[in-house]
Every structure is written in structure tokens, then in C-alpha cells.
Amino acid sequence: MKQLLNLVVVVSFLQFGAPVAAEQIAWNELVDKEAQLFEDPYLDLEYDQLDDLRTIAGESARLGNTELVGEERSAGLAKRDDARARLTAADIDAEWLISQRWVVAERRKKAATSVNPEIDGRTVTLGGFAIPAPPEADGTRIVYLVPERGMCSHMPPPNPNQMIRARISGEWSPSMVHQPVRLTGMLTAIETNHMFKIVDGDVPMRASFVMNVDTVETMKDLRAQMRASNPFTAHQNQRLGGPARSAATIQ
């Protein structure tokens, strides 16, 4: 139950929280929506069918080697032909699908990296989970903001257009990996690619955005805001005849 309550608080903090001067945005607003609209003929294939496609492509490449002879060549031919026969029986055009692999790969790359041009250059607020990173050469503190806890450690990194390299102007740094925060600052569409150790080893961190952060809001800030805006707290302060204490001083 305690974990569930903590999760509710985190989600409320990241999505709502107190009003902020900058426009609060959602993660899906970062991507170029037009780049997501493309035909991917591999999506409806089953795992075994994808494996057969890999077999055909791989064996065809091997069979192109004129030095491959004898039993090894016969085995390669049989393996390729068996895979092709299974796909033909399922009414799947293997040769066409193989010819499309680089076309689809390029479309997927564009969908994963292209950003919403309307976001570029705007000052926004975005909630997520902060991952500490090595500072820049001039000492500027760096964190990466990701939309889900566990990304880049126990889970794969998100697409580059779902990760932000954040430059912190002050002294704040995350107290743990995947600390829930809300960051406010100017977003700039700049592709960066760095690699460093997070939890289980070195991880490639590719981001399509850089944010110059002006404000960092943590869970502690949220609790202070909630206490300051709590009508019961204000009523108690008035009833006791004492001056209302600021939320930051109430522990």
C-alpha cells in the first residue's frame, strides 16, 4: 500500500503539481508526429517468420561466396529454401520484404529521432526521471531526463526524441538514479551522443533535445507546496494565533 501511495504522489507530481510560469508539456509532444506515420511491413509478422527472413538474407549472402562448396554449400541452400518455402506457404513475399529492410530501417530511425519543430526554442516544464551524468568540460552539471523509471539501466534507453540532455545552471544534482523531478527551461533541438556508466555498465545516451534548465522541482518541493496550500494547515495556524509558517520550514 505504501508503494502504491508513493507511486500516486510521483505521478501527480510529474503530471500536475503547482502551477508554473512556463508551459507544461507531455512527452508525446516532443516527437514529430508526421514521422511516425509510415508503413512497416514487418509489424504483423510472427517471430518465426522474422527469423526465416533473417535466415534467407543471411544464407543468400553466404552463398554468394564462391569458395563455399560441398556439403556446407548444400546445407546453406537447403536452409534458405526451407525458410523461403515456409514463408511462401504463409503467402509472404520474402524477397520483397528483404528488399525493404533498409527502407524501413531509415523510416524507423527518422521516427525515433525527429522532433516536433514547434517545441524547438520554447521554454517548457516537463516531468520525468533524472539520471546523473558526467559534467561538461566547463563544469556544468548534466542530467538526462527520461519518461519512465528504469530506462537506461534495467530497461533499454528510450528513443532519442524521448530523452533530454539537461544542463543544470545551479548546484542541484540527483540524489539517486531515476529521481522524479520536473525541469523548466528552454528546449533546443540538438542531437547529442554520449556514453557513460549508469548502473549495469556503459550505456549509449542519445538525445534529440538539450534543455538549459532554469528551475528544478523535486518531491520535497511538491510536499512543501502541498503543505502551503493545505486549508487545514492555514486554519490551524490562525486558530493558534501564530503567524503562518512558510511551507519550506514545516517538517
Backbone bond lengths (Angstrom), bond angles and torsions (degrees), N, CA, C in turn:
res aa  C-N    CA-C-N  psi(-1)  N-CA   C-N-CA  omega(-1)  CA-C   N-CA-C  phi
1 M - - - 1.463 - - 1.527 111.25 -
2 K 1.366 115.55 -41.28 1.460 118.77 179.49 1.516 111.04 -61.73
3 Q 1.351 116.72 -41.03 1.459 120.07 178.90 1.517 111.02 -63.80
4 L 1.331 116.86 -38.62 1.464 120.45 178.89 1.518 110.74 -64.60
5 L 1.337 117.36 -42.54 1.458 120.47 178.92 1.519 111.10 -64.13
6 N 1.349 116.16 -40.17 1.459 119.15 177.83 1.519 111.23 -62.55
7 L 1.339 116.17 -39.44 1.463 120.50 179.08 1.518 110.60 -63.82
8 V 1.343 117.07 -42.27 1.470 121.22 178.69 1.516 110.42 -60.87
9 V 1.339 116.97 -42.60 1.457 120.76 179.57 1.526 110.95 -64.00
10 V 1.333 116.52 -43.69 1.462 120.45 179.85 1.517 110.91 -61.50
11 V 1.344 117.40 -48.57 1.461 121.30 -179.42 1.522 110.72 -61.10
12 S 1.340 117.30 -43.40 1.463 120.80 179.17 1.512 110.48 -62.23
13 F 1.324 116.03 -40.80 1.458 120.95 -179.66 1.526 111.19 -63.94
14 L 1.325 116.61 -46.97 1.459 120.07 -175.78 1.514 112.25 -70.36
15 Q 1.340 117.02 -32.31 1.465 119.57 -174.64 1.523 112.84 -93.42
16 F 1.328 116.86 -33.37 1.455 118.68 -172.61 1.525 110.96 -122.89
17 G 1.337 116.75 -88.25 1.449 120.16 179.84 1.519 111.38 67.35
18 A 1.335 116.53 -159.58 1.459 121.58 -179.32 1.514 110.38 -82.72
19 P 1.347 118.17 154.76 1.457 120.32 178.19 1.525 111.07 -59.75
20 V 1.310 117.11 143.44 1.454 121.64 178.59 1.518 108.83 -126.14
21 A 1.351 115.39 158.29 1.460 119.73 -176.17 1.516 111.48 -68.78
22 A 1.328 116.29 -40.14 1.466 119.73 -178.98 1.524 110.12 -78.30
23 E 1.312 115.74 162.13 1.457 120.68 178.93 1.522 110.20 -75.15
24 Q 1.336 116.04 126.86 1.456 119.48 177.43 1.526 109.09 -83.90
25 I 1.335 115.94 132.45 1.457 120.53 -177.91 1.524 109.73 -122.15
26 A 1.325 115.36 165.28 1.459 122.33 175.81 1.526 108.86 -103.56
27 W 1.325 115.65 161.14 1.459 120.28 -176.97 1.526 112.50 -61.81
28 N 1.324 117.34 -35.34 1.473 118.25 -177.20 1.522 112.44 -69.76
29 E 1.327 117.54 -10.57 1.455 120.27 176.94 1.527 112.53 -80.40
30 L 1.321 117.45 -9.22 1.461 120.90 -178.28 1.524 112.90 -79.12
31 V 1.329 116.90 -24.31 1.470 119.77 -171.29 1.526 111.09 -89.57
32 D 1.328 113.90 155.54 1.464 120.99 172.72 1.528 106.97 -80.36
33 K 1.316 116.96 106.02 1.464 120.78 -174.08 1.530 112.01 -63.98
34 E 1.315 118.32 -32.84 1.465 120.19 179.55 1.523 111.51 -65.33
35 A 1.336 116.76 -32.69 1.464 120.03 -179.71 1.520 112.27 -70.91
36 Q 1.335 116.91 -15.99 1.466 120.24 179.77 1.530 111.40 -82.22
37 L 1.330 117.23 -13.55 1.455 121.16 -174.61 1.522 110.65 -95.27
38 F 1.306 116.12 91.35 1.461 120.35 176.97 1.521 109.06 -151.00
39 E 1.322 114.76 157.31 1.462 119.86 -179.38 1.526 109.75 -83.12
40 D 1.324 115.34 126.19 1.462 120.96 177.97 1.534 107.46 -119.37
41 P 1.332 118.25 98.78 1.470 120.78 -174.10 1.523 113.77 -70.13
42 Y 1.322 117.53 -6.32 1.465 119.72 -178.52 1.537 112.74 -91.52
43 L 1.321 117.05 -12.57 1.462 119.95 -172.84 1.530 112.84 -63.18
44 D 1.316 118.11 -35.02 1.462 121.25 -175.33 1.527 113.31 -89.56
45 L 1.320 116.78 -0.12 1.464 119.62 -179.26 1.522 111.12 -81.34
46 E 1.326 115.88 146.01 1.454 120.95 175.79 1.522 109.68 -80.96
47 Y 1.332 115.71 165.86 1.465 119.85 -176.83 1.527 111.29 -58.45
48 D 1.330 117.13 -45.08 1.470 120.52 -178.52 1.525 111.43 -62.35
49 Q 1.331 116.92 -34.64 1.451 120.48 179.30 1.539 110.93 -70.62
50 L 1.320 116.20 -39.52 1.463 119.52 175.33 1.527 110.36 -63.66
51 D 1.331 115.84 -38.70 1.459 120.12 178.69 1.533 110.72 -64.60
52 D 1.332 116.89 -37.88 1.462 119.95 176.76 1.527 111.07 -64.58
53 L 1.324 117.10 -38.74 1.469 119.83 176.78 1.527 110.94 -62.05
54 R 1.343 115.92 -42.90 1.467 119.14 178.00 1.531 110.81 -62.77
55 T 1.328 115.69 -38.15 1.469 119.61 179.26 1.521 111.07 -63.52
56 I 1.325 117.03 -45.29 1.471 120.87 -179.22 1.526 110.31 -62.75
57 A 1.331 116.00 -46.59 1.470 119.11 -178.99 1.525 110.78 -64.53
58 G 1.325 116.46 -43.79 1.457 120.02 -177.52 1.516 113.09 -67.95
59 E 1.335 116.71 -45.29 1.460 119.78 -179.60 1.521 111.26 -69.27
60 S 1.327 117.96 -34.95 1.465 119.89 177.43 1.517 110.57 -62.72
61 A 1.325 116.40 -39.09 1.469 119.85 177.96 1.526 110.50 -66.33
62 R 1.331 116.98 -40.88 1.473 120.15 179.49 1.517 111.72 -66.48
63 L 1.339 115.41 -39.74 1.461 119.59 -178.17 1.530 112.64 -69.03
64 G 1.326 115.67 -16.10 1.458 119.39 175.96 1.513 112.80 -71.59
65 N 1.323 116.11 -12.45 1.453 121.13 177.86 1.531 109.41 -82.52
66 T 1.322 117.55 114.34 1.473 121.66 -175.62 1.526 112.45 -67.96
67 E 1.328 117.37 -14.81 1.456 120.37 179.59 1.529 111.91 -82.35
68 L 1.340 116.15 -8.48 1.459 119.96 178.27 1.536 107.98 -82.11
69 V 1.311 118.00 110.54 1.472 121.26 -173.65 1.530 110.01 -135.56
70 G 1.320 114.64 173.86 1.458 121.33 172.78 1.519 113.45 66.94
71 E 1.319 115.23 -144.08 1.466 121.51 -175.35 1.531 111.89 -62.62
72 E 1.323 115.17 -35.19 1.465 118.28 -179.19 1.528 110.50 -64.22
73 R 1.323 116.51 -39.62 1.472 119.51 178.41 1.523 110.18 -70.03
74 S 1.317 117.65 -41.33 1.467 120.62 178.98 1.518 111.21 -61.97
75 A 1.344 116.55 -40.08 1.463 120.20 179.01 1.520 111.04 -65.08
76 G 1.328 116.63 -39.93 1.460 120.32 178.37 1.516 112.20 -64.36
77 L 1.338 116.11 -42.48 1.464 120.56 177.87 1.527 111.20 -61.79
78 A 1.331 116.47 -43.80 1.466 120.27 -179.07 1.523 111.16 -64.97
79 K 1.313 114.99 -41.52 1.474 119.70 -179.54 1.521 110.73 -63.48
80 R 1.339 116.77 -44.07 1.456 121.02 179.53 1.525 111.38 -66.09
81 D 1.328 116.92 -44.70 1.467 120.82 -176.89 1.520 111.77 -67.64
82 D 1.335 116.88 -35.70 1.469 119.78 177.48 1.523 110.86 -64.31
83 A 1.321 116.03 -43.26 1.468 120.22 179.04 1.518 110.81 -63.82
84 R 1.335 116.27 -41.68 1.467 120.62 179.87 1.524 110.45 -65.36
85 A 1.308 117.58 -38.43 1.464 121.09 -179.89 1.525 111.40 -65.16
86 R 1.325 116.85 -39.61 1.470 119.82 178.96 1.526 110.82 -63.83
87 L 1.305 117.11 -41.17 1.457 120.03 -179.66 1.525 111.03 -70.76
88 T 1.305 117.12 -38.71 1.473 120.53 177.44 1.514 110.30 -61.48
89 A 1.334 117.02 -40.52 1.465 120.86 178.73 1.520 111.37 -63.62
90 A 1.330 116.83 -27.25 1.469 121.35 178.09 1.525 111.74 -91.64
91 D 1.351 116.07 11.19 1.465 122.61 178.99 1.532 111.28 61.01
92 I 1.331 116.15 41.71 1.465 122.85 179.13 1.528 108.49 -114.49
93 D 1.331 115.58 125.83 1.455 121.67 -179.96 1.529 108.49 -84.17
94 A 1.316 116.28 94.01 1.458 121.13 -174.52 1.523 111.98 -63.33
95 E 1.323 117.51 -43.56 1.460 120.21 -176.07 1.526 111.45 -63.63
96 W 1.334 115.77 -40.31 1.478 118.25 179.18 1.518 110.38 -66.25
97 L 1.323 117.06 -43.54 1.458 120.04 179.97 1.522 111.44 -61.35
98 I 1.325 116.26 -41.83 1.466 119.35 178.87 1.524 110.87 -64.53
99 S 1.328 117.21 -36.85 1.463 120.43 179.41 1.524 112.22 -67.17
100 Q 1.348 117.22 -19.68 1.457 121.64 -177.15 1.529 113.59 -93.93
101 R 1.328 117.86 -1.88 1.463 118.73 -169.43 1.529 112.88 -63.48
102 W 1.336 118.54 -38.73 1.461 119.37 -179.14 1.525 111.46 -77.51
103 V 1.326 116.20 -30.20 1.469 119.88 175.58 1.522 109.88 -63.36
104 V 1.337 116.19 -47.69 1.461 121.21 -179.44 1.533 110.49 -67.33
105 A 1.327 117.20 -37.98 1.463 120.40 178.86 1.528 110.84 -60.14
106 E 1.325 116.67 -39.65 1.456 120.43 179.31 1.529 110.82 -68.72
107 R 1.333 117.04 -38.13 1.467 120.35 178.20 1.524 110.77 -66.19
108 R 1.319 116.79 -40.73 1.470 120.73 178.38 1.524 110.78 -63.99
109 K 1.329 116.08 -41.26 1.459 119.97 178.80 1.528 110.68 -61.98
110 K 1.322 116.19 -43.52 1.460 120.10 179.39 1.522 110.72 -63.50
111 A 1.334 117.41 -41.47 1.465 121.25 179.37 1.518 111.39 -63.95
112 A 1.327 117.46 -33.01 1.458 121.78 -176.42 1.523 113.30 -82.38
113 T 1.335 117.32 -20.73 1.467 120.13 -174.25 1.521 114.47 -114.71
114 S 1.333 118.16 -24.07 1.468 120.56 -175.55 1.523 110.60 -69.96
115 V 1.328 115.22 141.57 1.464 120.76 -176.14 1.522 111.06 -115.41
116 N 1.308 113.87 160.46 1.455 121.50 176.20 1.529 108.67 -70.75
117 P 1.330 119.10 114.18 1.468 120.30 -176.56 1.519 112.89 -64.03
118 E 1.329 118.01 -22.10 1.465 120.82 -179.16 1.530 112.09 -73.70
119 I 1.348 117.16 -16.37 1.460 121.17 179.62 1.524 111.28 -87.16
120 D 1.321 116.49 -27.65 1.462 121.93 -176.00 1.530 110.93 -58.31
121 G 1.335 116.02 124.68 1.464 121.10 177.09 1.510 115.14 86.90
122 R 1.326 118.29 2.08 1.466 120.80 -178.58 1.523 110.88 -96.79
123 T 1.329 115.67 150.56 1.462 121.94 174.59 1.518 108.14 -92.69
124 V 1.319 116.75 120.23 1.463 122.17 -172.06 1.520 109.79 -136.62
125 T 1.330 114.86 167.79 1.454 122.94 171.96 1.515 108.18 -117.76
126 L 1.329 116.05 132.42 1.460 120.55 -177.74 1.524 109.19 -141.66
127 G 1.343 115.62 130.80 1.450 120.47 178.62 1.515 111.26 -96.28
128 G 1.321 116.29 144.86 1.455 120.90 179.26 1.513 110.41 -173.78
129 F 1.322 115.62 -153.71 1.459 121.71 -177.45 1.521 108.59 -123.21
130 A 1.325 115.99 126.01 1.463 122.30 -172.82 1.525 111.37 -92.32
131 I 1.333 114.87 133.29 1.456 122.63 176.76 1.527 107.73 -114.69
132 P 1.325 119.06 120.92 1.470 119.84 179.25 1.514 111.35 -66.79
133 A 1.330 115.43 145.20 1.470 121.49 -178.26 1.523 108.87 -137.63
134 P 1.333 118.03 162.13 1.466 120.50 177.07 1.523 110.94 -59.29
135 P 1.333 118.14 144.21 1.473 120.52 179.75 1.517 111.54 -68.98
136 E 1.327 115.36 164.49 1.460 120.20 174.83 1.529 110.03 -75.75
137 A 1.313 116.13 172.29 1.464 120.92 -174.86 1.531 111.96 -59.19
138 D 1.345 117.23 -31.52 1.468 119.93 -179.21 1.521 112.63 -87.23
139 G 1.339 117.08 5.91 1.462 120.76 178.04 1.519 114.61 93.54
140 T 1.334 118.14 -3.09 1.471 120.57 179.91 1.520 109.98 -60.66
141 R 1.338 116.92 130.57 1.464 121.30 179.79 1.523 109.61 -71.82
142 I 1.342 114.99 141.12 1.461 121.17 -177.03 1.527 109.70 -126.54
143 V 1.329 115.44 135.76 1.462 121.14 167.64 1.527 107.50 -133.25
144 Y 1.311 115.48 159.21 1.457 120.81 171.95 1.518 108.05 -110.32
145 L 1.319 116.45 132.69 1.455 121.80 178.26 1.521 108.68 -103.20
146 V 1.348 115.67 126.29 1.466 121.84 -179.96 1.522 108.77 -126.16
147 P 1.342 117.85 156.80 1.472 120.36 -173.81 1.520 114.94 -79.46
148 E 1.342 119.11 -17.62 1.463 120.56 -176.64 1.520 110.35 -133.87
149 R 1.336 114.77 143.13 1.452 120.49 175.86 1.533 109.67 -65.23
150 G 1.315 117.13 137.52 1.457 122.04 178.00 1.517 114.39 99.24
151 M 1.338 117.16 -17.21 1.465 119.38 179.48 1.524 110.61 -62.07
152 C 1.321 116.19 140.33 1.458 125.03 178.69 1.526 112.85 78.13
153 S 1.344 118.18 -0.67 1.462 119.82 175.08 1.517 108.85 -126.38
154 H 1.330 117.19 -80.52 1.457 120.45 178.14 1.530 111.97 -83.87
155 M 1.307 116.33 -14.46 1.464 122.98 177.13 1.524 108.32 -122.92
156 P 1.345 117.97 155.85 1.472 119.78 177.86 1.533 111.04 -63.39
157 P 1.336 117.18 158.39 1.463 119.85 174.69 1.527 110.55 -61.82
158 P 1.333 117.47 152.26 1.468 119.59 175.03 1.518 110.02 -74.10
159 N 1.322 116.04 173.24 1.459 119.71 173.21 1.535 109.25 -58.51
160 P 1.327 118.04 151.02 1.464 119.84 -179.57 1.520 113.95 -54.40
161 N 1.349 117.53 -35.04 1.468 117.97 179.58 1.525 112.54 -80.89
162 Q 1.340 115.93 10.78 1.459 121.57 172.62 1.534 110.02 -123.69
163 M 1.312 115.94 25.59 1.463 121.47 176.49 1.522 108.95 -140.80
164 I 1.327 116.37 140.09 1.459 121.83 -177.41 1.526 109.92 -123.94
165 R 1.306 115.24 128.37 1.464 120.86 170.87 1.523 106.93 -87.38
166 A 1.316 116.12 113.22 1.468 121.05 -172.38 1.523 110.57 -106.60
167 R 1.325 115.91 127.60 1.468 122.98 178.33 1.526 107.52 -99.40
168 I 1.331 115.68 116.16 1.469 121.81 -174.43 1.527 108.91 -91.76
169 S 1.337 116.03 124.05 1.463 119.61 -177.05 1.528 112.23 -79.04
170 G 1.340 118.11 -24.50 1.459 120.73 -178.08 1.508 112.68 -99.53
171 E 1.343 115.44 -153.80 1.458 122.18 -175.98 1.526 112.75 -98.12
172 W 1.319 117.99 -0.55 1.464 119.53 -175.81 1.520 111.35 -69.80
173 S 1.327 114.82 143.45 1.464 121.73 170.66 1.519 107.39 -146.76
174 P 1.324 119.00 153.21 1.471 121.06 -177.15 1.528 111.26 -61.12
175 S 1.323 115.32 141.70 1.465 120.86 177.42 1.523 111.21 -83.85
176 M 1.332 116.98 -9.40 1.458 121.97 178.68 1.519 107.97 -160.66
177 V 1.335 115.90 165.31 1.458 120.18 174.65 1.526 108.63 -71.62
178 H 1.323 116.17 135.36 1.465 123.28 -179.06 1.529 112.15 66.87
179 Q 1.317 116.20 42.08 1.468 119.58 174.60 1.525 109.10 -73.64
180 P 1.349 118.31 129.21 1.469 119.79 178.27 1.526 111.01 -69.48
181 V 1.318 116.28 127.93 1.463 121.75 -178.74 1.515 109.81 -146.90
182 R 1.321 114.21 165.17 1.463 120.63 166.16 1.518 107.17 -122.89
183 L 1.317 115.80 129.71 1.457 121.28 -178.96 1.522 109.53 -112.78
184 T 1.326 115.00 141.00 1.459 121.20 175.69 1.519 108.61 -123.82
185 G 1.317 116.07 129.97 1.455 120.20 179.28 1.513 111.04 174.74
186 M 1.314 115.74 -179.27 1.464 120.73 -178.78 1.526 109.98 -85.31
187 L 1.328 114.65 130.04 1.457 121.51 176.46 1.525 109.91 -93.55
188 T 1.323 115.65 134.54 1.453 121.12 175.76 1.517 108.65 -128.27
189 A 1.322 116.39 133.08 1.459 120.97 -179.28 1.525 109.04 -77.83
190 I 1.326 115.78 90.88 1.463 122.97 177.67 1.520 107.48 -131.62
191 E 1.323 117.30 125.73 1.458 120.14 178.71 1.526 109.65 -82.98
192 T 1.334 115.61 130.23 1.457 121.62 177.22 1.522 108.62 -128.34
193 N 1.315 115.74 153.94 1.461 120.90 -179.26 1.527 108.29 -145.13
194 H 1.322 116.96 109.31 1.455 122.57 -179.87 1.525 108.84 -131.61
195 M 1.317 115.59 157.06 1.458 120.27 176.69 1.522 109.24 -131.73
196 F 1.326 116.43 132.47 1.454 120.86 177.36 1.520 109.46 -158.68
197 K 1.310 115.83 166.23 1.453 121.35 -177.08 1.516 110.30 -80.03
198 I 1.343 115.82 133.28 1.463 120.11 177.42 1.523 109.96 -111.90
199 V 1.312 118.21 -75.83 1.465 121.11 180.00 1.518 109.94 -124.95
200 D 1.319 115.78 -59.05 1.466 120.97 -174.19 1.526 113.39 -95.17
201 G 1.316 118.23 0.67 1.455 120.78 -178.63 1.513 111.85 145.78
202 D 1.317 116.88 -171.93 1.460 121.51 -179.25 1.525 110.57 -68.30
203 V 1.328 115.42 136.33 1.465 121.46 -177.72 1.530 108.55 -129.61
204 P 1.348 118.60 130.97 1.470 120.31 174.78 1.527 109.61 -73.96
205 M 1.314 116.37 123.58 1.469 121.83 -177.68 1.532 108.37 -112.00
206 R 1.335 114.93 97.52 1.456 121.30 178.97 1.520 108.55 -103.56
207 A 1.311 116.23 123.06 1.460 121.22 -179.07 1.520 109.82 -127.51
208 S 1.330 116.12 142.51 1.469 121.14 178.80 1.519 112.26 -92.68
209 F 1.344 117.07 -10.12 1.458 121.44 -178.32 1.516 111.06 -127.84
210 V 1.332 115.13 149.24 1.466 123.10 166.37 1.516 107.00 -119.44
211 M 1.336 116.66 134.54 1.465 120.69 175.77 1.524 109.11 -116.44
212 N 1.320 116.00 127.21 1.461 121.58 169.92 1.524 107.20 -89.18
213 V 1.320 115.64 104.09 1.460 121.74 -168.03 1.529 111.04 -81.63
214 D 1.326 115.29 129.21 1.461 122.16 174.25 1.523 111.67 -98.60
215 T 1.361 116.43 -35.95 1.460 120.88 -174.57 1.516 110.30 -136.30
216 V 1.339 116.14 135.78 1.455 123.28 174.40 1.519 108.19 -117.97
217 E 1.328 117.13 126.29 1.465 121.95 176.64 1.524 108.72 -116.97
218 T 1.334 115.60 124.63 1.458 121.16 -179.47 1.523 109.98 -107.85
219 M 1.326 116.65 178.82 1.465 120.81 176.92 1.520 110.68 -61.19
220 K 1.325 117.54 -35.21 1.464 120.90 178.30 1.522 110.23 -61.73
221 D 1.329 116.66 -40.17 1.465 120.34 177.49 1.522 110.58 -63.40
222 L 1.340 116.63 -41.12 1.458 120.37 -179.89 1.520 110.61 -61.41
223 R 1.339 116.61 -46.06 1.472 119.46 -179.10 1.517 110.90 -61.02
224 A 1.347 116.56 -38.96 1.454 119.96 177.87 1.523 111.03 -64.24
225 Q 1.331 116.64 -40.65 1.463 120.93 178.65 1.524 110.96 -64.99
226 M 1.320 115.97 -39.95 1.458 120.01 -179.56 1.525 110.78 -66.08
227 R 1.342 117.12 -40.93 1.459 119.30 179.05 1.518 110.87 -66.67
228 A 1.336 116.78 -38.61 1.463 120.46 -178.66 1.518 111.77 -66.06
229 S 1.335 116.76 -31.07 1.464 120.35 -176.73 1.521 112.52 -98.54
230 N 1.332 117.99 5.16 1.462 122.18 -177.86 1.521 109.65 -78.11
231 P 1.339 118.54 116.68 1.472 120.92 -179.28 1.529 112.42 -59.91
232 F 1.305 118.95 -34.11 1.455 121.95 -179.13 1.529 110.32 -64.99
233 T 1.337 117.25 -41.35 1.456 120.90 178.81 1.516 110.91 -63.36
234 A 1.339 115.76 -44.43 1.457 119.70 178.99 1.533 110.89 -62.40
235 H 1.340 117.28 -41.55 1.466 121.29 179.69 1.527 111.00 -63.05
236 Q 1.330 117.40 -41.72 1.451 121.54 -179.78 1.521 110.97 -64.02
237 N 1.334 116.48 -41.11 1.460 119.67 178.72 1.522 111.04 -62.46
238 Q 1.335 117.79 -41.34 1.455 121.37 179.33 1.531 111.32 -68.36
239 R 1.342 117.25 -39.67 1.468 121.40 -178.58 1.519 111.63 -65.06
240 L 1.333 115.15 -36.34 1.457 119.52 -179.32 1.520 112.61 -81.70
241 G 1.323 115.35 -6.81 1.457 119.30 175.91 1.509 114.82 76.44
242 G 1.306 116.50 11.65 1.463 119.66 -179.57 1.508 110.53 -101.22
243 P 1.301 116.57 159.04 1.463 119.28 177.52 1.515 110.31 -66.49
244 A 1.297 115.66 143.67 1.458 120.06 178.52 1.516 109.44 -65.04
245 R 1.350 116.01 125.54 1.452 119.85 178.93 1.524 109.51 -81.65
246 S 1.308 116.00 150.51 1.449 119.24 177.99 1.506 108.77 -70.51
247 A 1.331 115.80 151.81 1.458 120.40 -176.59 1.524 111.26 -60.30
248 A 1.319 116.85 -33.65 1.452 119.78 -176.34 1.525 112.39 -66.05
249 T 1.348 118.30 -21.62 1.458 120.19 -177.61 1.512 112.41 -95.68
250 I 1.309 118.19 -6.73 1.458 121.51 -178.69 1.522 108.86 -88.50
251 Q 1.304 118.77 118.89 1.460 123.41 -177.74 1.515 110.47 -110.20
